[in-house]
């Protein structure tokens, strides 16, 4: 692939399934798009004008996922798809979706990656939109100690450290460089949740579509049979169990640091909201959607100021 030119899909790819947080079912089609058009979502159920550009200023919520809004139209949990488009080198795409939330599928970007790779990409012969920073950008969260630093660099790379103070996960690191095979090393890494968070999330209207089929559930503390039965009822599952390693339902990890790699997957998707290919060195400690999207906003603000 020519990394200096823009690419789009050769063929449309369609995905269907439930949303992680709303539990609503949607059908979504990722279509080829003209050079220079970037990534746009179209809520087809809301009419022809319900189009949302995938840009940081359109972020309306970062409650456990990233939601974009323009006018009356919103689309939720966009980060895995945006990550897949970025990891696979796709500049331009129109995403038609007939409901509010992107299908969670297996909780990773795997199925997007497989579909995009199977059909191949179209070289559009137009220079790629590369974002080059004049100076470093740093975003911090004083309450959590999280931070993201984005520095000018000769090539794009991302290094993250994830620390949930978890005996199960420990401290995990993950990295993406031009040599990383996104499809094999990042795309298959699934989202995750801690067992003790699940009741709170359900009560607050989140993870209505959550299941052990689309998320890694980490069991940090001993749980009773009654707790497992209650969760099984919420998820409409016949039986749940905990492995000795601290994961729900005999889960096998794709990588020892799969959770860390998934946080990298999320960060790549959220940073795509900067509006192009970020040619920078990104270093992050305990990143999350709020911090990620604030970093994308800061990049756009800096580049806008530079152009004045």
C-alpha positions in Angstrom: 0.0 0.0 0.0 1.2 3.5 -0.8 1.1 5.3 2.5 1.4 8.7 0.9 -2.0 8.5 -0.9 -5.6 8.3 0.2 -7.5 5.0 0.2 -11.1 3.9 0.4 -12.9 0.6 0.2 -13.3 -1.2 -3.1 -16.6 -2.6 -2.0 -19.3 -1.9 0.6 -19.2 -4.0 3.8 -22.3 -4.7 5.9 -22.5 -5.6 9.6 -25.4 -6.3 11.9 -25.8 -6.8 15.6 -26.7 -5.3 18.9 -25.1 -2.3 20.5 -23.1 -2.8 23.7 -24.7 -0.1 25.7 -28.2 0.4 24.3 -28.8 -3.2 23.4 -30.6 -2.0 20.2 -30.0 -3.9 16.9 -28.7 -2.0 13.9 -27.5 -2.7 10.4 -24.4 -0.8 9.3 -22.8 -0.5 5.9 -19.3 0.9 5.4 -19.2 2.3 1.8 -16.4 3.7 -0.4 -16.3 7.5 -0.4 -14.6 10.2 -2.5 -11.1 11.4 -1.9 -11.0 14.2 0.7 -14.4 13.4 2.2 -13.0 11.8 5.3 -15.1 9.6 7.6 -18.8 10.4 7.9 -21.7 8.6 9.6 -25.2 8.7 8.1 -28.2 7.8 10.3 -30.4 6.5 7.5 -33.4 6.1 9.8 -33.4 9.9 10.4 -33.4 11.0 6.7 -30.9 12.1 4.1 -29.5 15.0 6.0 -28.6 13.1 9.2 -24.9 13.1 8.5 -22.2 13.3 11.3 -18.6 13.9 10.3 -16.2 11.9 12.5 -14.5 14.9 14.1 -13.7 15.7 17.7 -16.0 18.8 17.9 -18.9 16.4 17.4 -18.2 14.3 20.5 -21.2 14.5 22.7 -20.6 11.8 25.3 -17.7 9.7 26.5 -19.5 7.5 29.1 -17.8 4.2 28.6 -17.7 4.8 24.8 -17.5 7.6 22.3 -20.7 9.2 20.9 -20.8 11.7 18.0 -23.7 14.1 17.5 -24.6 16.6 14.8 -28.0 18.3 15.0 -30.6 15.7 16.0 -28.5 12.8 14.9 -26.2 10.7 17.1 -24.2 7.6 16.7 -22.6 5.8 19.7 -19.7 3.5 20.3 -17.8 4.6 17.2 -14.3 4.0 18.5 -13.8 0.3 17.4 -14.8 1.0 13.8 -12.7 4.2 13.6 -9.8 2.3 15.0 -10.2 -0.4 12.3 -10.4 2.2 9.5 -7.2 3.8 10.8 -5.3 0.6 11.4 -6.2 -0.7 7.9 -5.2 2.6 6.2 -8.6 3.8 5.1 -8.9 7.6 4.6 -12.5 8.0 3.3 -15.6 6.1 4.1 -19.4 6.7 4.4 -21.0 4.7 7.2 -24.7 4.2 6.9 -26.4 3.0 10.0 -30.1 2.6 10.8 -30.0 3.0 14.6 -28.2 4.9 17.3 -25.3 2.5 18.2 -22.6 0.7 16.2 -22.9 -3.1 16.5 -20.5 -4.4 19.2 -19.9 -7.8 17.4 -17.3 -9.6 19.5 -16.1 -6.5 21.3 -13.1 -5.9 19.1 -12.3 -4.6 15.6 -11.7 -8.1 14.2 -14.7 -8.5 11.9 -14.2 -5.0 10.4 -10.6 -5.8 9.7 -11.4 -9.1 8.1 -14.0 -7.6 5.8 -11.9 -4.7 4.8 -8.9 -6.9 4.1 -10.9 -9.5 2.1 -12.3 -6.9 -0.4 -9.2 -4.8 -0.6 -8.7 -1.0 -0.8 -8.8 1.5 -3.7 -5.8 3.8 -4.1 -7.4 7.2 -4.8 -4.2 8.8 -6.1 -4.5 11.9 -3.9 -2.0 12.9 -1.2 -3.0 11.7 2.3 -4.1 14.3 4.9 -1.2 14.1 7.4 -1.4 16.1 10.6 2.0 17.5 11.6 2.1 19.3 15.0 4.2 22.5 15.5 4.6 21.7 19.2 3.7 19.1 21.8 0.2 18.7 23.2 -0.4 17.3 26.6 -3.7 16.5 28.3 -4.0 15.5 32.0 -6.6 14.4 34.4 -5.6 15.5 37.9 -8.1 13.2 39.6 -7.0 10.0 38.0 -3.4 10.8 37.2 -4.1 9.9 33.5 -2.3 11.8 30.8 -1.7 11.8 27.0 1.3 13.5 25.4 1.5 14.0 21.6 4.8 15.2 20.3 6.1 16.0 16.7 7.8 13.0 15.2 9.2 11.7 11.9 6.8 8.8 12.0 3.5 7.9 13.9 3.8 5.7 17.0 1.7 5.2 20.1 2.9 3.8 23.5 0.5 3.3 26.3 0.6 2.0 29.9 -2.6 0.7 31.6 -2.9 0.3 35.3 -6.2 -0.5 37.0 -4.5 -1.6 40.2 -5.8 -5.0 39.4 -4.4 -8.2 40.7 -5.7 -10.0 37.6 -4.4 -7.5 34.9 -1.4 -6.1 36.6 0.3 -3.2 34.7 0.0 -3.7 31.0 1.8 -1.9 28.1 1.1 -1.9 24.4 2.5 -0.1 21.3 1.7 0.7 17.7 4.4 1.6 15.2 4.5 1.5 11.3 5.9 -2.0 11.7 2.9 -3.2 13.7 0.5 -5.6 12.0 -2.8 -4.0 13.2 -5.0 -6.8 11.8 -3.1 -9.5 13.7 -1.9 -7.7 16.8 -4.5 -5.0 17.7 -7.7 -5.6 15.8 -8.7 -8.9 17.6 -8.4 -7.4 21.1 -11.7 -7.3 22.9 -13.2 -4.7 25.2 -13.4 -5.6 28.9 -15.2 -4.8 32.2 -14.7 -5.7 35.8 -17.3 -7.9 37.4 -17.9 -5.5 40.3 -18.8 -2.7 37.8 -21.5 -4.6 36.0 -24.4 -3.9 38.4 -23.6 -0.2 38.5 -23.4 0.0 34.7 -26.7 -1.9 34.2 -28.5 0.4 36.7 -27.1 3.5 34.9 -28.5 2.4 31.5 -25.3 1.1 30.1 -24.1 -2.3 28.7 -27.7 -3.4 28.0 -26.1 -5.5 25.1 -23.2 -6.7 27.2 -22.4 -10.4 27.3 -19.5 -12.8 27.8 -19.5 -13.1 24.0 -18.6 -9.5 23.4 -16.5 -8.5 26.4 -13.8 -9.9 28.7 -15.2 -9.9 32.3 -12.5 -9.6 34.9 -13.3 -11.0 38.4 -11.1 -9.2 40.8 -12.6 -10.4 44.1 -14.3 -13.6 45.1 -18.0 -13.9 44.0 -20.8 -16.0 45.3 -23.0 -18.5 43.4 -25.8 -16.0 44.0 -23.9 -13.2 42.3 -23.1 -15.4 39.4 -26.8 -16.5 39.1 -27.9 -12.8 39.2 -25.5 -11.8 36.5 -26.5 -14.9 34.4 -30.1 -13.7 34.7 -29.2 -10.2 33.6 -27.3 -11.5 30.6 -29.9 -14.2 29.9 -27.2 -16.9 30.1 -27.8 -20.4 31.4 -24.5 -20.6 33.5 -21.5 -18.6 34.4 -18.3 -19.6 36.1 -14.9 -18.1 37.0 -11.6 -19.4 35.9 -8.6 -19.7 38.3 -7.0 -16.8 36.3 -9.8 -14.5 37.3 -11.9 -14.3 34.1 -15.6 -15.2 33.5 -16.7 -18.3 31.6 -13.5 -20.2 30.7 -12.2 -17.3 28.7 -9.0 -17.7 26.6 -7.1 -14.5 26.0 -5.8 -13.7 22.6 -2.7 -12.1 24.1 -1.5 -11.9 27.8 -1.9 -8.1 27.5 -5.2 -8.2 25.5 -6.8 -5.6 27.7 -3.9 -3.2 27.3 -4.0 -3.7 23.5 -7.7 -3.0 23.5 -7.1 0.4 25.2 -4.6 1.1 22.4 -7.3 0.1 19.9 -9.7 2.6 21.6 -7.0 5.3 21.6 -6.3 4.9 17.9 -10.0 5.2 17.1 -10.6 8.3 19.3 -7.5 10.1 18.0 -8.8 9.6 14.4 -11.3 12.3 15.4 -8.4 14.8 15.0 -9.4 14.6 11.3 -6.5 12.9 9.6 -3.4 10.9 10.1 -1.5 12.0 13.1 2.2 12.0 12.4 3.3 12.2 16.0 4.7 10.2 18.9 1.8 9.5 21.3 2.5 8.5 24.9 -0.3 7.7 27.3 -0.9 6.6 30.9 -4.3 5.1 31.7 -6.1 6.6 28.7 -9.9 6.6 28.4 -12.4 8.0 26.0 -12.7 11.4 27.7 -9.0 11.9 27.8 -8.6 10.6 24.3 -11.2 12.8 22.7 -10.0 15.8 24.6 -6.5 15.1 23.1 -8.1 15.0 19.6 -9.8 18.3 20.3 -6.6 19.9 21.5 -4.8 18.7 18.3 -7.5 20.3 16.1 -7.4 23.5 18.1 -3.6 23.8 17.8 -3.7 23.1 14.0 -6.5 25.6 13.6 -4.5 28.3 15.5 -1.5 27.5 13.4 -3.4 28.1 10.1 -4.6 31.6 11.2 
